[in-house]
Amino acid sequence: MRHLTLASALLTSMAVTTPAVADGHLKIVDEPLELTIHMHHKRYPAYNEDWPVEQEARRLTNIHLKNATIGSNTDNSGEAINLLLASGKLPDIIGTSRIKDVVNQYGPQGAFMPLNDLIDEHAPHLKAFFEKRPDIKSAISAADGNMYYIPYLPDGKYGRAYFIRYDWLDKLGLDVPQNVDEVKAVLEAFRDGDPNGNGLKDEVPYFARQWEELIRLVTLWDGRSSGSDTYHDFYVDGGQIRHPYAGEGYREGVKNLTEWYAEGLIDPEVFTRGSSAREYLLSEDLGGMTHDWFASTSGYNRLSSEIEGFVFKAFAPPASISGKRIEEHRRIPIKPDGWAIGGTNKHPVETIKYFDFWFSPEGRNIVNFGVEGVHWTMEDGKAIFTDAILGTGRPVNSQLYELGAQLHARGYFQDYGYEIQWSNEFALEGIALYDEGDYLIDQFLGVAFNKDEQAVYDKYWPSIRTYMLERQQAWILGTGDVEADWDDYMADLDKMGLNDVLAAMQSAYNRQYGG
Ligand code: CA
């Protein structure tokens, strides 16, 4: 009986996976080939050969990855890669978070293999991908023009959005604010109108888990707070590299946010409350408006079972003083995480073919969803999670990491279909609203410095950045006056080398993106 059950189970799984097995078109080598790998990420400080995704890739490609990670006793990937480099012997494959700067520095010296020719000759899926996305190819190229790593490429455009208590607006007889003046009026009404109905003036009109999301509001005065999904980053304006904290819209925005803060429209603890702000202020029925991630913030509508009428939904970016509606935050299409080929790898062709496997339709499904027939099934041409994933009630991301899927230290192209299957109706409704309005703006994808540019950046940038953030916070808290201080501030930035940093970035940018 036991044998029968096993046999039928095997038959079932064979039946599901037969097409790929039958023609074996994904096989890279006839006999199994072992390649060593260093894989480090704070969520998985080693490569686990038992991951179902590894086992499935072995079956289909005949490439077997063997764990050779150094530094698994730390959760700091930077420390681990430094230990690896210091050991003087690199494995065949190196995958880690923040690999970009490492390969761009050591690749041209021979520690990592340049990938351009290997891709052209042996990796049709990667080649097709980069032909379609030359911006991504530029973004991951080192100063010598070569690509040294295959990145983790997030999918889906949307990240953060403006959220507001729709039930509070209803209670106070207000419409969803459409511009910066209406936002101010709504926040004043939240402050004064006791929308939580407890008789106390305890509402916190605008709050944020990350205080940088307060600075983000300078976009309502045509300022900028960042050019990418990294806070305080440079941005590109018509081919020119600029820094947001040296612009007029920023000055105007800070001036107004200082007033908003003084008037109690902003959480007085915005700089110190930290990551629990959203959880605390929403569940205590105190917070009115924020700017935060679609999926996780929409999830707070579960509070409607405890707070009568609770509705916290996305609204379209309010128009700025000049009438522009922009959503400054979006998912970056390319991360500095991924994997690379060690400079002494004896099987570069097989390795690039293996990297290419994960960009094939079959490999992409496995790396995004797990094993077909177990974790997902194909329905109308789309991979749909089975109950083995969706039925557990556990966060889907965590389950996928445990399978070896969605690992950011592997080079792969995410499929947003994986996330949409567990996004709630409020998130999907909000995303549809943002889609309709086309509010996203282009992002700065970063540069790879040559030696001289790097030296200028390292010499000046850290202290300039510290100074900018100190002044920013002081102004908003009411120390100094941004209008009165502005000329001195700009002169200080110049003295501290900002224009040299901008020139170094511009020269790297022009080389890399053909400006
Ligand atoms: Ca109240």
Boltz pocket constraint, residues with backbone or C-beta under 6 A from the ligand:
constraints:
  - pocket:
      binder: B
      contacts: [[A, 194], [A, 195], [A, 196], [A, 197], [A, 198], [A, 199], [A, 200], [A, 201], [A, 202], [A, 203]]
      max_distance: 6.0
